[in-house]
Amino acid sequence: MKSLIPIAKIVVFFLAVTTTMYQQLTHVLLITKDYMLPCLNKKLFGIDCPGCGMQRAVHLLFHGDFVAAFKMYPAIYPILILLTFLVSNIFVKFKYAHHIKLFLMLLTAGTIIVSYILKMNNFFN
């Protein structure tokens, strides 16, 4: 029972910090649409890059529009899962962390590649 207390404290601390950060970021992100960076690849060549839509998807996530965020950039959820795992792995060491990290990285890269191919297929057809 004593071993669960430090883990519970870490989880509560992590939740408190993320809630506070979310509240502060929400205030800032309400105006982020005016300050999004343009895609250099799209400006130069007129074609989306594999990362196009990520900023808008994050913006939609912070506004609670989860389906639109997925439609905008399907890899947003694998990226969030990967980032959550990487941050939590700092505090809690998992037995097969290397395998989980490798799987999540491949899932994220695969999602980015497949969604980009589908986007380009729709673009050129």
ABEGO torsion letter per residue (X at the ends): XAAAAAAAAAAAAAAAAAAAAAAAAAAAAAAAAAABBBBAAAAAAGBBBAABGAAAAAAAAAAGBAAAAAAABAAAAAAAAAAAAAAAAAABBBAAAAAAAAAAAAAAAAAAAAAAAAAAAAAAX
